[in-house]
Amino acid sequence: MRFFFFLILFPALISFSQTKNEMENVQRIINQVKENYAPDKRTAIFDVSAEAKAGGILLAGETNLVKAKDKLISDLHADNIKVDNQIEVLPSKNLKDKIYGVINLSVANIRSHPAEAAELVTQAILGTPVMVYKHVKGWYLIQTPDKYLGWTGGDSFQHMNKEEFEEYQKTNKVIFLKKYGTAFSKPDANSTPVSDLVMGNILINQGKVGKFMKVKYPDKRVAYVPASEVEVFSKWLGSIKLTTKNVVDFSMQFLGIPYLWGGTSDKAFDCSGFIKTIFFMHGLILPRDASQQVFMGEPVDIKNGFQNLKPGDLLFFGNKIDSGKREKITHVALYIGNQDFINSSGRVKINSLDKNRKNFSEHRFQTFLQARRILGIKNPKDIIPLKNSIYTHGIPNFNE
């Protein structure tokens, strides 16, 4: 009787073992595709799970990368693994054709999850084009031109279909160039405000009215901005001179502005948001975070001191390699010369790597890890010229 029971059980054990091995192989392939196509969840979506079902493997989840999904299916088929592909490719069909947008606030908050209490991970300013992926109870998962992903409220941007976005792209625009300002309801500084403005805000140009520029928001609101505070976007873009002196001098106007985790506007910056803004206003779109910016441009040799540093270089700080742990970048600053650097830490301020200076930062000196150079480098890695970006032509598709 026991022998008979074993004969019944033995095939089941083999089947269980085969299923277990197959599932391990499937998970290995999923992990491999994710590592190759979507290693950074801040800039790509690839949330895929597998479950053993009768007749094959059920794949579920979502991604915004068609190539990653196709590669996964191809690799599984190559291993003779039968799959039921239920992976949703974003944007969600629930959005219908409204999968594009333009930020409609002076500064829009973007969070890690669809909730007001969620971490502020970044911001986007007025006129920023975005890709929209899905909708959850009034919150939208969007992606900005630096490829950063996060959730924002539905009022933060103007929802558009392809035709509406292409029509918006054809409009003549102006860029706001002061640190702070106001758009008014009439060509009169004493009239009711329409909104506040921050540096880098982009609005549709409706022509000059006296000493004011008539402008239109992405949602069609009309306002008036002092003409001396804006410039035609295309003219401004063509006049940018990306020099060390211009970049360093420009950074100084932000001294004293408070620190804000996730901040990317001159209302308040975090460290990498400060660097992003400096270079955006010089025609370059940088990656969002310090740990992403550290891969830009070319490394500067600092093994024997600071003599190789040049003004305009980016300095990176963090946790050094210890006990097998990888180096972790946690802070970035702009080198301005003579061992001084400007950075957002508590507020925008100038610190020094020189132990004899009053503004010497022991903490930054001890955690200084790398320096990178992007000024003077031809086609620096991971940097998008503004003139060749979605700000000037095309439709949002940040994952090609």
N, C-alpha and C positions, 0 to 999 in steps of 0.2 A: 504493500500500500504506500509506504514511504517512497519507494523507488518510482512508483507510478506518479506520485505527487511531484517528484523532482523532474520527471520527464515533461510534465505540464508547465512547471515553473521555469525550466531552463530556457525555452524560447523567449519567454517574457523578459528574463534577465538579459538576454542577448539584445532584444529589441530596445530595452531601456538603455543599455550601454551604447548602442548605435545612435540613439536619439541624443544622448548626453554628449557624445563626441561630435555629432553634427551641430548641435547647438553651440558648443564651444568654438567650432570652426566658423560658424556664422558670426558669432560675437567678435571673433578675431578679425574677420573681414570688415565688419562694421567699424571697428576701432581703427583699422588701418585706413579705410576710406576717410573717416573723420579726421584723422591725423594729417592726411595728405591734402584734403580739400577745405577743412574747416577747423584748423587747430586752435583758433581764437574765437571763443563764443561772443566776444564783443563785436565782431565784424561779420560773422557768418552763422547761419542756423543749420544745424544738422542734429536733430533730436530723433533718433530712430531706435526702435526696440524690435525684438524678435520673439516669437512664441511658437512652440511646436504645436502643430495641428495635424489632424488626420490628413494625410496626402501631401504634407509639405510644411513650410515655414511661413507663418504670417508676419509680414513686415508692417509696422505701424509707425506713426510719428509724423514729423514735418521737416522740411528743409526749404531754403530759398535758392539752393544750388542744383539746377537741373543736371549739370554734369556729374555732380557727386552722386545723385540718385541713380543715374544711368550707369555709372561705374560700379556702384554697389550691386545692382542687378546683374550686370555683365560678369562680375567676379564670382557671384554666387552660382550663376549658370555654368561658368567655366569649371566649377567644382561639382557639377551635376547635382546641385541643391535646388529642389523645386520650391518656388516661393509664390505666395499670394501677396502681391505688392499693393498695400493700402497706404503708402506714404503720400502725404499731401504736399504738393509743391506750392509754396507760397509765391505770390499773394493769394489769400483765401478767396474762394469763389463767392463768399458772402459779401465781399466788397464790390462785387460786380465789376464795373470798369473804373471805379474811383480809386485807382491804385497809385496816384501821384498826388503831390501836394507842394505848397509853398508856405513856409512859416509866416504867420500873420501877426505875431506879437513882437514887440521890440526884443524881448528875450523869452524864449519858450523853455520850460523845464522838461527834461527827459529823464525818466526814472527806470530803475532796474526791473520793476514789476508794475502791473496796472493798479496802483494804489497811491494815494497822496502821501502815505507814511513810508513809502518805499524810498530806498536810497536815490539821491540825485546823482546820476552818473555822468551827465553832460548837459549842455544847453545848445540851442540853435537860435540864431538871431533872424530878425525880419528879412524876408527875401531869400532864405535858404531853401533850395529845392530838396524834397524828400521823396523816398519810395515808401509806400504804405503796404504792410504785409498782412495784418489782421486786426480784428476789432473785438474787444471784450468789455462790455458794460461801460461804454463811453470812453474807453481808452484804446489807443491805437499803437501798434508796434510799427515803428518807422525806422528808416535808415538814412543817415545824413551823408553828404558827399565825401566825408572822411571815412565812410563805411561803418560808422558806429551805429549800434542798434540800441533801441530803448523805447520806453512807453511814454506817450504824451496824451493830453486831453484833446478831444475833438475840436475844441475852440482854438487850439494853438496854431492850426494851419488851415489853409483853404484847400478843400478836397477837390481834386480835378481828375477828369479822364484824360486820355491821350490827346484828344483834339483841343481840350481846354488848356492843357499844359503847353502844347505847341503854340497856341495862340498867345499865351502869356510870354513865351520865349521871344516872340517877334516884337514885343513892345520895347520902346526906348525907356531906359531906366536911369535913375540917379542913385548915388551912394552918399550916405550921410557921413561926414568926416570929422565932426566934433566929438568930444568924449560923451557929452550928454546933450539932450535937447528936447524940444517939444514940437509936435505937429499940431497946427491950429485948425479950427473949423472955418476960419476966414483968413484972408491975407492981412491979419492984424494980430500982433503979439498979445493983445488984451482980450482976444476972443477965447471961447471955450476950447480947451485942448481935445484933440482926438486921441492922442497917445503920447507917451514919452518915446524917445529915440536914443539909441546908443551907436557908437562908432561902428561902421560897417553895415548898418541897415540899408537895405536896397528897396526902392520904391519905384513905381511906374511914373515916368515923366509925362506931365500933362501941360508943360509949358510955363513960361515965366509970367507972373502977374505982379507988376510993380517990383518991389524988393523981395518978393516971395516966389517960390517955385510951387506950382500946383502939382500935387502928387496923388497917386491912387494906390491903395493897398491891394494885396491879392484878392481880398474879399469885396473889392469895388468901393470901399469907403474912400472918400475924397478929403484931402487935407492940404494945408499950406505950410511950407517950411521956409525959413529965411534962405534966400538964394545963396547967400555967402557961406552957408553951412553944408551945401551939397555940391556935387559935381556930376556931370553926365558920366555914367558908369564906363562906357567905352573909352571916353576921353581920359578918364582917371586911369584906367587899366593900361592904356598906351603910354602914359606919362611916368609910370613907376620906374624908379631907378633903384635896383636891388644892390646897394653898396653897403659895405660894413658901417661906414659913418652914418648913413641914413637909418639903418636898422638899430644901431646903438642909440643914436640921438632920439629916435622915435620912442624907444622903450622907456626913456626917462620921464615922459609925461604921465606915466601911470604910477609913479612913486606915491606910496601912501594908500593906494586903493586896497580895501580889505580882502583877505583870503576867504574863499568859499569852496568847499569840496564840490566838484562838478561844475564850477563856474567857468564860463568861457566868454564873458562879456566884460566891458569896462565898468559894470556895476560892481563886480567882484570876480576874482580869478582864483582858480587853483593853479598849481605850478605849471602844468602842461597847457592849461587853458590860456595862461598868460603868453607862453611861447607861441601857441597857435595863433593868437590874435595878432601878435607882432608880425608874423610872417604872412598871415592872411592879408593884412593891410599893405603887404609888399608883394602881393600877387601869387602867393603859394599856399596850397592846402596841405597841411601837415597831418600825420596821424594824430589821433586824439590824446593818448596817454603817454606818459614818460617812458613806460616800458615798451611802447611801440615806436616812439620817436628815436630810441637808442639804436635802431637799425638803419636810420637814415644816413645818407652821405657817406663820408669816409672817416675811419678812426684817426685820432690824433695821438701820437706817441707821448705818454705821460709817465713812462716807467722811471725816468731819471729826473722828474721835476716838471715844472710848468713852463719851461722856456719855449716849448713848441706851440703853445696856445696862442691863438690870434683872436682879437675882438670879433664877435659874431659867432664864435664856436659855441656849441652847446655842451654844458657840463652835466654829467649824470651821477647821481648819488644813490646810495642804498645799502643793502646788506651784502657783505663780501662772502665769497665761498667759504663755508665752514662746515666741518664734519660731514662732508659729502653732499651738503645742500647746495643748490644752484645759486648763483648770484641773482639778487633781486633788486631791480631798479625801482626806487620809490620817489625820486625827486629830480627835477631838471631846472637848469638856470642858463642864462645867457652871459657869456664871458664878455666883459667890456674893456679888458686890458689892465695891466699893472697888478695882476692877481686879484682884481675885483670882479664880482659878478652880480647881476641884478636878477632877483627871483621873487616869486610870490610865496611867502612863508609867514603866516600871520598877517602880513600886509606886503605889498610890493616894496622891496628895499634892496639896498646894496650891501653885500657882505664881502669879506675878503678871505683869501687863503693864506695871507701873510700874517704870521703870528705876532708881528710887531704893530699891526694896525688896530685901532680902536674897534673897527667893525669886523674884526676877525671872528669867524665862526668855528669854534672847536668841533662842534658836531658835524658840520659840512666837511671840514678838513679830514676828519676821521672816516667819513663815509663816502668820500669822493672815489668813484670807480672808473669812469670813462669820460672821454671827450670825443665829440663828433663834429665834423666840419661839413656844412652844406653851402656856405657862401663861396663862390668862386669855383664850385664843382659843376661840371657839365652833366646835366640830367641826373641829379642826385636821386638815389634810390628811395622809393616809397613816398615821393613828393609829387603832387599834382599841380601843374601850373594853372592858375585861375583862368587864364585866357583859353585854355584847352579843355575846360571843365563843363559840367552841366550848368554852371552859372551863365554860360554864354551860348551854348548850343546843345542840341540833342535832347533826349528824354532820360529820366533817371533809370539807370540799371547799373548798380554799383558792384555787381559780382561777376562781371565778365572777365 
